[in-house]
Amino acid sequence: RLDRQVRYAEAVNFPGNGTQGRRYVEFRVSAAVSATGRATCTQWRWDPTAGTLDRRSWEDRAGVAVPAFATVVADVQPPADGVTATYPFELLKATSDNPRQRLVVRLRAGDPAVGNPVEQRTVFVARNSSTGSLTNSDTNAPGVSDIPVCMAGGRP
């Protein structure tokens, strides 16, 4: 699901810290390539307290009602190395060598009572992004998009 969504994104914001220790990432798919013909914003968030990976999407227009998050993955654990600063989302900026933004998602999941969690790292390419994408620049504050998209949803 994440691959199908990120693949068509024109801009991916740098991941951020939300409330209560949650980490999130958001991206925008333009109306030109959206399945509905309308620009769409999507947020994914990791909730370390609940141990879930949640998502929500909405039409990017004024006055829209942003839906509640729905859980996609349960039993998501903190990373084994303990480094949560970029977990589970990391944005690799578009550059002249790699002209598309890439979203790295690293998840460690499994029932703690059972043991033996599985960790996976996947890179998703936003094929409609470029070095000129609004969110690609972070000159004002490293790791924060200078011009973020999808502000209507608020910070989770």
OpenMM code with the backbone's topology and positions (N, CA, C; nanometers):
from openmm import Vec3, app, unit

residues = "ARG LEU ASP ARG GLN VAL ARG TYR ALA GLU ALA VAL ASN PHE PRO GLY ASN GLY THR GLN GLY ARG ARG TYR VAL GLU PHE ARG VAL SER ALA ALA VAL SER ALA THR GLY ARG ALA THR CYS THR GLN TRP ARG TRP ASP PRO THR ALA GLY THR LEU ASP ARG ARG SER TRP GLU ASP ARG ALA GLY VAL ALA VAL PRO ALA PHE ALA THR VAL VAL ALA ASP VAL GLN PRO PRO ALA ASP GLY VAL THR ALA THR TYR PRO PHE GLU LEU LEU LYS ALA THR SER ASP ASN PRO ARG GLN ARG LEU VAL VAL ARG LEU ARG ALA GLY ASP PRO ALA VAL GLY ASN PRO VAL GLU GLN ARG THR VAL PHE VAL ALA ARG ASN SER SER THR GLY SER LEU THR ASN SER ASP THR ASN ALA PRO GLY VAL SER ASP ILE PRO VAL CYS MET ALA GLY GLY ARG PRO".split()
positions = [
    Vec3(0.0828, -0.1195, 0.0000),
    Vec3(0.0000, 0.0000, 0.0000),
    Vec3(0.0869, 0.1254, 0.0000),
    Vec3(0.1871, 0.1277, 0.0848),
    Vec3(0.2757, 0.2442, 0.0930),
    Vec3(0.3486, 0.2659, -0.0393),
    Vec3(0.3925, 0.1589, -0.1016),
    Vec3(0.4609, 0.1711, -0.2304),
    Vec3(0.3700, 0.2356, -0.3342),
    Vec3(0.2458, 0.1899, -0.3435),
    Vec3(0.1529, 0.2454, -0.4420),
    Vec3(0.1232, 0.3922, -0.4153),
    Vec3(0.1263, 0.4337, -0.2887),
    Vec3(0.0978, 0.5728, -0.2558),
    Vec3(0.2190, 0.6627, -0.2799),
    Vec3(0.3334, 0.6245, -0.2281),
    Vec3(0.4540, 0.7080, -0.2416),
    Vec3(0.4992, 0.7158, -0.3864),
    Vec3(0.4831, 0.6102, -0.4604),
    Vec3(0.5287, 0.6050, -0.6000),
    Vec3(0.4773, 0.7240, -0.6811),
    Vec3(0.3554, 0.7680, -0.6579),
    Vec3(0.2960, 0.8754, -0.7369),
    Vec3(0.3110, 1.0129, -0.6731),
    Vec3(0.3763, 1.0220, -0.5591),
    Vec3(0.3901, 1.1501, -0.4888),
    Vec3(0.4751, 1.2489, -0.5676),
    Vec3(0.4318, 1.3748, -0.5637),
    Vec3(0.5091, 1.4826, -0.6240),
    Vec3(0.5988, 1.5491, -0.5211),
    Vec3(0.5677, 1.5302, -0.3927),
    Vec3(0.6453, 1.5912, -0.2857),
    Vec3(0.6266, 1.5118, -0.1568),
    Vec3(0.7380, 1.4847, -0.0898),
    Vec3(0.7371, 1.4148, 0.0390),
    Vec3(0.8007, 1.5092, 0.1402),
    Vec3(0.7293, 1.5382, 0.2479),
    Vec3(0.7863, 1.6218, 0.3536),
    Vec3(0.8913, 1.5433, 0.4307),
    Vec3(0.9875, 1.6147, 0.4859),
    Vec3(1.0793, 1.5493, 0.5781),
    Vec3(0.9966, 1.4969, 0.6951),
    Vec3(1.0243, 1.3769, 0.7445),
    Vec3(0.9506, 1.3234, 0.8592),
    Vec3(0.9639, 1.4149, 0.9797),
    Vec3(0.8645, 1.4080, 1.0663),
    Vec3(0.8651, 1.4955, 1.1820),
    Vec3(0.8242, 1.4247, 1.3094),
    Vec3(0.8386, 1.4977, 1.4186),
    Vec3(0.7964, 1.4491, 1.5492),
    Vec3(0.6603, 1.5077, 1.5797),
    Vec3(0.5644, 1.4215, 1.6085),
    Vec3(0.4308, 1.4654, 1.6444),
    Vec3(0.4140, 1.4662, 1.7950),
    Vec3(0.2910, 1.4661, 1.8370),
    Vec3(0.2613, 1.4660, 1.9800),
    Vec3(0.2858, 1.3289, 2.0404),
    Vec3(0.3132, 1.3241, 2.1673),
    Vec3(0.3285, 1.2006, 2.2450),
    Vec3(0.4321, 1.1049, 2.1861),
    Vec3(0.5408, 1.1607, 2.1302),
    Vec3(0.6494, 1.0778, 2.0791),
    Vec3(0.6241, 1.0129, 1.9454),
    Vec3(0.5128, 1.0463, 1.8837),
    Vec3(0.4819, 0.9870, 1.7528),
    Vec3(0.5718, 1.0467, 1.6457),
    Vec3(0.6077, 0.9656, 1.5469),
    Vec3(0.6844, 1.0105, 1.4300),
    Vec3(0.5938, 0.9958, 1.3092),
    Vec3(0.6025, 1.0903, 1.2166),
    Vec3(0.5146, 1.0845, 1.1005),
    Vec3(0.5872, 1.1312, 0.9751),
    Vec3(0.5267, 1.0945, 0.8621),
    Vec3(0.5703, 1.1430, 0.7321),
    Vec3(0.4436, 1.1702, 0.6519),
    Vec3(0.4519, 1.2661, 0.5621),
    Vec3(0.3370, 1.2975, 0.4794),
    Vec3(0.3831, 1.3310, 0.3384),
    Vec3(0.2920, 1.3118, 0.2443),
    Vec3(0.3250, 1.3386, 0.1046),
    Vec3(0.1989, 1.3747, 0.0290),
    Vec3(0.2204, 1.4337, -0.0890),
    Vec3(0.1093, 1.4810, -0.1720),
    Vec3(0.1184, 1.4201, -0.3108),
    Vec3(0.0034, 1.3738, -0.3584),
    Vec3(-0.0101, 1.3238, -0.4953),
    Vec3(-0.0951, 1.4257, -0.5696),
    Vec3(-0.0465, 1.4737, -0.6827),
    Vec3(-0.1178, 1.5777, -0.7579),
    Vec3(-0.2438, 1.5219, -0.8240),
    Vec3(-0.3348, 1.6115, -0.8591),
    Vec3(-0.4589, 1.5720, -0.9256),
    Vec3(-0.4309, 1.5040, -1.0595),
    Vec3(-0.3228, 1.5449, -1.1262),
    Vec3(-0.2912, 1.4908, -1.2590),
    Vec3(-0.2645, 1.3409, -1.2574),
    Vec3(-0.2135, 1.2878, -1.1465),
    Vec3(-0.1800, 1.1450, -1.1417),
    Vec3(-0.2601, 1.0689, -1.0364),
    Vec3(-0.3448, 1.1385, -0.9629),
    Vec3(-0.4269, 1.0747, -0.8605),
    Vec3(-0.5340, 0.9865, -0.9252),
    Vec3(-0.5639, 0.8742, -0.8639),
    Vec3(-0.6666, 0.7834, -0.9152),
    Vec3(-0.8038, 0.8498, -0.9174),
    Vec3(-0.8250, 0.9478, -0.8286),
    Vec3(-0.9544, 1.0159, -0.8204),
    Vec3(-0.9601, 1.1425, -0.9050),
    Vec3(-0.8455, 1.1867, -0.9576),
    Vec3(-0.8403, 1.3113, -1.0325),
    Vec3(-0.8356, 1.4336, -0.9420),
    Vec3(-0.8124, 1.4101, -0.8117),
    Vec3(-0.8033, 1.5188, -0.7144),
    Vec3(-0.6731, 1.5053, -0.6371),
    Vec3(-0.6106, 1.6186, -0.6052),
    Vec3(-0.4879, 1.6156, -0.5258),
    Vec3(-0.5183, 1.5524, -0.3900),
    Vec3(-0.4273, 1.4671, -0.3450),
    Vec3(-0.4492, 1.3924, -0.2212),
    Vec3(-0.3273, 1.4015, -0.1309),
    Vec3(-0.3539, 1.4217, -0.0025),
    Vec3(-0.2495, 1.4194, 0.0992),
    Vec3(-0.2630, 1.2916, 0.1811),
    Vec3(-0.1494, 1.2377, 0.2198),
    Vec3(-0.1483, 1.1163, 0.3016),
    Vec3(-0.0463, 1.1324, 0.4126),
    Vec3(-0.0823, 1.0897, 0.5315),
    Vec3(0.0104, 1.0856, 0.6447),
    Vec3(0.0194, 0.9419, 0.6950),
    Vec3(0.1402, 0.9022, 0.7276),
    Vec3(0.1666, 0.7761, 0.7974),
    Vec3(0.2331, 0.8135, 0.9287),
    Vec3(0.1978, 0.7462, 1.0364),
    Vec3(0.2610, 0.7761, 1.1647),
    Vec3(0.2886, 0.6477, 1.2415),
    Vec3(0.3962, 0.6530, 1.3165),
    Vec3(0.4313, 0.5456, 1.4087),
    Vec3(0.3995, 0.5961, 1.5483),
    Vec3(0.3208, 0.5185, 1.6207),
    Vec3(0.2854, 0.5519, 1.7582),
    Vec3(0.3581, 0.4531, 1.8493),
    Vec3(0.4680, 0.4960, 1.9127),
    Vec3(0.5460, 0.4023, 1.9936),
    Vec3(0.4718, 0.3524, 2.1171),
    Vec3(0.3797, 0.4309, 2.1700),
    Vec3(0.3039, 0.3875, 2.2870),
    Vec3(0.2065, 0.2763, 2.2504),
    Vec3(0.1342, 0.2940, 2.1408),
    Vec3(0.0384, 0.1928, 2.0959),
    Vec3(0.1064, 0.0807, 2.0183),
    Vec3(0.2292, 0.1068, 1.9669),
    Vec3(0.2988, 0.0065, 1.8861),
    Vec3(0.2316, -0.0147, 1.7521),
    Vec3(0.1824, 0.0959, 1.6915),
    Vec3(0.1105, 0.0831, 1.5650),
    Vec3(0.1699, 0.1725, 1.4569),
    Vec3(0.1441, 0.1352, 1.3339),
    Vec3(0.1716, 0.2177, 1.2174),
    Vec3(0.0346, 0.2489, 1.1585),
    Vec3(0.0018, 0.3781, 1.1536),
    Vec3(-0.1313, 0.4218, 1.1132),
    Vec3(-0.1228, 0.5108, 0.9900),
    Vec3(-0.2350, 0.5243, 0.9189),
    Vec3(-0.2383, 0.6110, 0.8010),
    Vec3(-0.3729, 0.6786, 0.7887),
    Vec3(-0.3709, 0.7918, 0.7153),
    Vec3(-0.4934, 0.8602, 0.6771),
    Vec3(-0.4658, 0.9386, 0.5498),
    Vec3(-0.5690, 0.9565, 0.4682),
    Vec3(-0.5582, 1.0326, 0.3435),
    Vec3(-0.6803, 1.1225, 0.3308),
    Vec3(-0.6608, 1.2366, 0.2618),
    Vec3(-0.7703, 1.3289, 0.2397),
    Vec3(-0.7432, 1.4094, 0.1145),
    Vec3(-0.8495, 1.4638, 0.0595),
    Vec3(-0.8391, 1.5505, -0.0571),
    Vec3(-0.7741, 1.6811, -0.0136),
    Vec3(-0.6749, 1.7265, -0.0900),
    Vec3(-0.6020, 1.8487, -0.0550),
    Vec3(-0.6768, 1.9703, -0.1085),
    Vec3(-0.7695, 2.0195, -0.0278),
    Vec3(-0.8468, 2.1376, -0.0634),
    Vec3(-0.8911, 2.2068, 0.0646),
    Vec3(-0.9264, 2.3326, 0.0520),
    Vec3(-0.9703, 2.4101, 0.1677),
    Vec3(-1.1002, 2.3535, 0.2242),
    Vec3(-1.1099, 2.3539, 0.3568),
    Vec3(-1.2319, 2.3137, 0.4246),
    Vec3(-1.2581, 2.1651, 0.4328),
    Vec3(-1.1641, 2.0844, 0.3919),
    Vec3(-1.1850, 1.9394, 0.3949),
    Vec3(-1.1805, 1.8880, 0.5393),
    Vec3(-1.2598, 1.7872, 0.5680),
    Vec3(-1.2556, 1.7220, 0.6993),
    Vec3(-1.1504, 1.6116, 0.6926),
    Vec3(-1.0463, 1.6257, 0.7731),
    Vec3(-0.9385, 1.5274, 0.7735),
    Vec3(-0.9832, 1.4072, 0.8572),
    Vec3(-0.9755, 1.2866, 0.8013),
    Vec3(-1.0241, 1.1689, 0.8735),
    Vec3(-0.9307, 1.1273, 0.9874),
    Vec3(-0.9816, 1.0412, 1.0711),
    Vec3(-0.9012, 0.9836, 1.1789),
    Vec3(-0.8020, 0.8837, 1.1187),
    Vec3(-0.7005, 0.8530, 1.1942),
    Vec3(-0.6035, 0.7528, 1.1514),
    Vec3(-0.6640, 0.6131, 1.1620),
    Vec3(-0.6214, 0.5250, 1.0728),
    Vec3(-0.6581, 0.3833, 1.0774),
    Vec3(-0.5297, 0.3034, 1.0924),
    Vec3(-0.5303, 0.2040, 1.1786),
    Vec3(-0.4122, 0.1216, 1.2009),
    Vec3(-0.3911, 0.0269, 1.0836),
    Vec3(-0.2678, 0.0231, 1.0337),
    Vec3(-0.2309, -0.0648, 0.9233),
    Vec3(-0.1474, -0.1813, 0.9748),
    Vec3(-0.0571, -0.1534, 1.0703),
    Vec3(0.0298, -0.2566, 1.1262),
    Vec3(0.0293, -0.2434, 1.2782),
    Vec3(0.0140, -0.3550, 1.3468),
    Vec3(0.0218, -0.3573, 1.4931),
    Vec3(0.1529, -0.4234, 1.5346),
    Vec3(0.1847, -0.4147, 1.6617),
    Vec3(0.3063, -0.4756, 1.7176),
    Vec3(0.4338, -0.4210, 1.6544),
    Vec3(0.4333, -0.2905, 1.6228),
    Vec3(0.5535, -0.2259, 1.5713),
    Vec3(0.6385, -0.1863, 1.6915),
    Vec3(0.7595, -0.2357, 1.6948),
    Vec3(0.8492, -0.2144, 1.8082),
    Vec3(0.9525, -0.1068, 1.7773),
    Vec3(1.0132, -0.0501, 1.8802),
    Vec3(1.1240, 0.0427, 1.8579),
    Vec3(1.2387, -0.0317, 1.7882),
    Vec3(1.3282, 0.0409, 1.7247),
    Vec3(1.4388, -0.0255, 1.6547),
    Vec3(1.5314, -0.0971, 1.7530),
    Vec3(1.5902, -0.2052, 1.7068),
    Vec3(1.6796, -0.2841, 1.7918),
    Vec3(1.8014, -0.2042, 1.8357),
    Vec3(1.8469, -0.1113, 1.7498),
    Vec3(1.9663, -0.0331, 1.7849),
    Vec3(1.9344, 0.0829, 1.8788),
    Vec3(1.8057, 0.1046, 1.9080),
    Vec3(1.7665, 0.2090, 2.0017),
    Vec3(1.7685, 0.3503, 1.9454),
    Vec3(1.8064, 0.3669, 1.8197),
    Vec3(1.8152, 0.4995, 1.7586),
    Vec3(1.6794, 0.5344, 1.6975),
    Vec3(1.6031, 0.6187, 1.7657),
    Vec3(1.4684, 0.6518, 1.7183),
    Vec3(1.4613, 0.7874, 1.6498),
    Vec3(1.5726, 0.8597, 1.6386),
    Vec3(1.5701, 0.9944, 1.5806),
    Vec3(1.5116, 0.9957, 1.4398),
    Vec3(1.5387, 0.8971, 1.3575),
    Vec3(1.4845, 0.8913, 1.2213),
    Vec3(1.3941, 0.7701, 1.2014),
    Vec3(1.3617, 0.6995, 1.3053),
    Vec3(1.2803, 0.5777, 1.2949),
    Vec3(1.1323, 0.6139, 1.2947),
    Vec3(1.0513, 0.5509, 1.2148),
    Vec3(1.0825, 0.4552, 1.1101),
    Vec3(1.0930, 0.5176, 0.9715),
    Vec3(1.0839, 0.6532, 0.9647),
    Vec3(1.0822, 0.7213, 0.8349),
    Vec3(1.2063, 0.8079, 0.8162),
    Vec3(1.2577, 0.8071, 0.6937),
    Vec3(1.3704, 0.8944, 0.6595),
    Vec3(1.3519, 0.9375, 0.5141),
    Vec3(1.3717, 1.0664, 0.4879),
    Vec3(1.3621, 1.1176, 0.3512),
    Vec3(1.5018, 1.1367, 0.2954),
    Vec3(1.5245, 1.0814, 0.1772),
    Vec3(1.6485, 1.1053, 0.1036),
    Vec3(1.6136, 1.2069, -0.0045),
    Vec3(1.6737, 1.3244, 0.0039),
    Vec3(1.6430, 1.4326, -0.0897),
    Vec3(1.6797, 1.3949, -0.2331),
    Vec3(1.6070, 1.4552, -0.3260),
    Vec3(1.6414, 1.4408, -0.4671),
    Vec3(1.7690, 1.5214, -0.4929),
    Vec3(1.8600, 1.4637, -0.5691),
    Vec3(1.9865, 1.5284, -0.6019),
    Vec3(2.0111, 1.5123, -0.7517),
    Vec3(2.1186, 1.5704, -0.8007),
    Vec3(2.1511, 1.5531, -0.9433),
    Vec3(2.1833, 1.4071, -0.9738),
    Vec3(2.2405, 1.3343, -0.8783),
    Vec3(2.2712, 1.1920, -0.8989),
    Vec3(2.1488, 1.1025, -0.8835),
    Vec3(2.0583, 1.1389, -0.7930),
    Vec3(1.9337, 1.0656, -0.7689),
    Vec3(1.8198, 1.1673, -0.7766),
    Vec3(1.7634, 1.1881, -0.8968),
    Vec3(1.6729, 1.3009, -0.9197),
    Vec3(1.5314, 1.2870, -0.8633),
    Vec3(1.5042, 1.1862, -0.7838),
    Vec3(1.3725, 1.1680, -0.7227),
    Vec3(1.3874, 1.1555, -0.5714),
    Vec3(1.2905, 1.2092, -0.4976),
    Vec3(1.2904, 1.1906, -0.3528),
    Vec3(1.2653, 1.0429, -0.3225),
    Vec3(1.3280, 0.9963, -0.2149),
    Vec3(1.3112, 0.8572, -0.1742),
    Vec3(1.2748, 0.8532, -0.0261),
    Vec3(1.1752, 0.7747, 0.0060),
    Vec3(1.1324, 0.7565, 0.1442),
    Vec3(1.1825, 0.6213, 0.1921),
    Vec3(1.2629, 0.6242, 0.2971),
    Vec3(1.3129, 0.5008, 0.3578),
    Vec3(1.2229, 0.4686, 0.4765),
    Vec3(1.1708, 0.3471, 0.4790),
    Vec3(1.0878, 0.3021, 0.5907),
    Vec3(1.1541, 0.1794, 0.6508),
    Vec3(1.1813, 0.1887, 0.7806),
    Vec3(1.2441, 0.0771, 0.8526),
    Vec3(1.1507, 0.0403, 0.9663),
    Vec3(1.1037, -0.0843, 0.9651),
    Vec3(1.0108, -0.1306, 1.0679),
    Vec3(1.0615, -0.2571, 1.1344),
    Vec3(1.0396, -0.2619, 1.2620),
    Vec3(1.0673, -0.3819, 1.3415),
    Vec3(0.9344, -0.4198, 1.4045),
    Vec3(0.8820, -0.5352, 1.3671),
    Vec3(0.7491, -0.5740, 1.4127),
    Vec3(0.7466, -0.7187, 1.4589),
    Vec3(0.6539, -0.7456, 1.5475),
    Vec3(0.6328, -0.8796, 1.5995),
    Vec3(0.5774, -0.8713, 1.7402),
    Vec3(0.5090, -0.9727, 1.7824),
    Vec3(0.4517, -0.9775, 1.9162),
    Vec3(0.5631, -0.9937, 2.0180),
    Vec3(0.5813, -0.8976, 2.1104),
    Vec3(0.6901, -0.9062, 2.2085),
    Vec3(0.6814, -1.0306, 2.2962),
    Vec3(0.5603, -1.0815, 2.3182),
    Vec3(0.5437, -1.2006, 2.4011),
    Vec3(0.5997, -1.3251, 2.3324),
    Vec3(0.5983, -1.3240, 2.2010),
    Vec3(0.6464, -1.4393, 2.1242),
    Vec3(0.7963, -1.4296, 2.0995),
    Vec3(0.8446, -1.3079, 2.0814),
    Vec3(0.9870, -1.2876, 2.0530),
    Vec3(1.0169, -1.2953, 1.9053),
    Vec3(1.1448, -1.2857, 1.8725),
    Vec3(1.1924, -1.2932, 1.7340),
    Vec3(1.1223, -1.1955, 1.6396),
    Vec3(1.1272, -1.0649, 1.6696),
    Vec3(1.0667, -0.9684, 1.5767),
    Vec3(1.1432, -0.9658, 1.4447),
    Vec3(1.0761, -0.9178, 1.3433),
    Vec3(1.1344, -0.9067, 1.2100),
    Vec3(1.1569, -0.7588, 1.1808),
    Vec3(1.2748, -0.7260, 1.1293),
    Vec3(1.3042, -0.5878, 1.0915),
    Vec3(1.3241, -0.5827, 0.9410),
    Vec3(1.2640, -0.4821, 0.8787),
    Vec3(1.2743, -0.4663, 0.7344),
    Vec3(1.3009, -0.3209, 0.7012),
    Vec3(1.3825, -0.2989, 0.6014),
    Vec3(1.4125, -0.1646, 0.5521),
    Vec3(1.3797, -0.1623, 0.4038),
    Vec3(1.2949, -0.0666, 0.3637),
    Vec3(1.2526, -0.0563, 0.2251),
    Vec3(1.2653, 0.0882, 0.1795),
    Vec3(1.3059, 0.1067, 0.0550),
    Vec3(1.3169, 0.2408, -0.0028),
    Vec3(1.2091, 0.2546, -0.1100),
    Vec3(1.1268, 0.3591, -0.0950),
    Vec3(1.0201, 0.3880, -0.1898),
    Vec3(1.0576, 0.5146, -0.2674),
    Vec3(1.0441, 0.5110, -0.3992),
    Vec3(1.0810, 0.6243, -0.4840),
    Vec3(0.9549, 0.7014, -0.5237),
    Vec3(0.9549, 0.8309, -0.4971),
    Vec3(0.8445, 0.9189, -0.5370),
    Vec3(0.8723, 0.9616, -0.6809),
    Vec3(0.8142, 0.8923, -0.7751),
    Vec3(0.8488, 0.9093, -0.9166),
    Vec3(0.8085, 1.0431, -0.9773),
    Vec3(0.7175, 1.1132, -0.9147),
    Vec3(0.6770, 1.2436, -0.9674),
    Vec3(0.7452, 1.3588, -0.8949),
    Vec3(0.8406, 1.3277, -0.8091),
    Vec3(0.9164, 1.4308, -0.7383),
    Vec3(1.0424, 1.4646, -0.8180),
    Vec3(1.1095, 1.5701, -0.7737),
    Vec3(1.2328, 1.6113, -0.8404),
    Vec3(1.3134, 1.6985, -0.7452),
    Vec3(1.4284, 1.7440, -0.7920),
    Vec3(1.5077, 1.8360, -0.7102),
    Vec3(1.4318, 1.9661, -0.6891),
    Vec3(1.3348, 1.9957, -0.7746),
    Vec3(1.2548, 2.1165, -0.7622),
    Vec3(1.1285, 2.1004, -0.6789),
    Vec3(1.1046, 1.9818, -0.6232),
    Vec3(0.9859, 1.9626, -0.5391),
    Vec3(0.9900, 2.0575, -0.4207),
    Vec3(0.8747, 2.1145, -0.3870),
    Vec3(0.8661, 2.2126, -0.2788),
    Vec3(0.9300, 2.1633, -0.1490),
    Vec3(0.9160, 2.0362, -0.1193),
    Vec3(0.9612, 1.9818, 0.0089),
    Vec3(1.1059, 1.9358, 0.0079),
    Vec3(1.1730, 1.9449, -0.1042),
    Vec3(1.3085, 1.8920, -0.1159),
    Vec3(1.4126, 1.9788, -0.0462),
    Vec3(1.3838, 2.1059, -0.0279),
    Vec3(1.4794, 2.1985, 0.0319),
    Vec3(1.4603, 2.2053, 0.1836),
    Vec3(1.5742, 2.2002, 0.2558),
    Vec3(1.5708, 2.2143, 0.4017),
    Vec3(1.6802, 2.3105, 0.4490),
    Vec3(1.6951, 2.4227, 0.3755),
    Vec3(1.8015, 2.5181, 0.4080),
    Vec3(1.7699, 2.6003, 0.5333),
    Vec3(1.6424, 2.6213, 0.5650),
    Vec3(1.6065, 2.6992, 0.6834),
    Vec3(1.6355, 2.6239, 0.8130),
    Vec3(1.6106, 2.4931, 0.8116),
    Vec3(1.6373, 2.4067, 0.9269),
    Vec3(1.6621, 2.2663, 0.8731),
    Vec3(1.7817, 2.2117, 0.8947),
    Vec3(1.8117, 2.0783, 0.8434),
    Vec3(1.7085, 1.9746, 0.8899),
    Vec3(1.6600, 1.8958, 0.7929),
    Vec3(1.5647, 1.7907, 0.8249),
    Vec3(1.4206, 1.8374, 0.8361),
    Vec3(1.3939, 1.9643, 0.7965),
    Vec3(1.2578, 2.0187, 0.7982),
    Vec3(1.2335, 2.0841, 0.6620),
    Vec3(1.1287, 2.0424, 0.5925),
    Vec3(1.0998, 2.0995, 0.4608),
    Vec3(1.0761, 2.2496, 0.4707),
    Vec3(1.1449, 2.3263, 0.3852),
    Vec3(1.1270, 2.4716, 0.3841),
    Vec3(0.9825, 2.5086, 0.3492),
    Vec3(0.9245, 2.4379, 0.2537),
    Vec3(0.7864, 2.4627, 0.2119),
    Vec3(0.7117, 2.3295, 0.2191),
    Vec3(0.6549, 2.2972, 0.3334),
    Vec3(0.5863, 2.1673, 0.3457),
    Vec3(0.4521, 2.1660, 0.2741),
    Vec3(0.4098, 2.0485, 0.2346),
    Vec3(0.2775, 2.0296, 0.1766),
    Vec3(0.1892, 1.9623, 0.2809),
    Vec3(0.0610, 1.9575, 0.2536),
    Vec3(-0.0354, 1.8860, 0.3386),
    Vec3(-0.0482, 1.9445, 0.4781),
    Vec3(-0.0489, 2.0745, 0.4891),
    Vec3(-0.0595, 2.1377, 0.6210),
    Vec3(-0.2003, 2.1291, 0.6799),
    Vec3(-0.3005, 2.1062, 0.5968),
    Vec3(-0.4396, 2.1028, 0.6463),
    Vec3(-0.4621, 1.9929, 0.7491),
    Vec3(-0.3845, 1.8864, 0.7409),
    Vec3(-0.4058, 1.7735, 0.8316),
    Vec3(-0.3554, 1.7961, 0.9715),
    Vec3(-0.2714, 1.8930, 0.9896),
    Vec3(-0.2133, 1.9139, 1.1216),
    Vec3(-0.1052, 1.8114, 1.1511),
    Vec3(-0.0426, 1.8267, 1.2619),
    Vec3(0.0653, 1.7354, 1.2997),
    Vec3(0.0110, 1.6276, 1.3925),
    Vec3(0.0286, 1.5037, 1.3568),
    Vec3(-0.0260, 1.3945, 1.4405),
    Vec3(0.0516, 1.3733, 1.5695),
] * unit.nanometer
topology = app.Topology()
chain = topology.addChain("A")
for resn in residues:
    res = topology.addResidue(resn, chain)
    for name in ("N", "CA", "C"):
        topology.addAtom(name, app.Element.getBySymbol(name[0]), res)
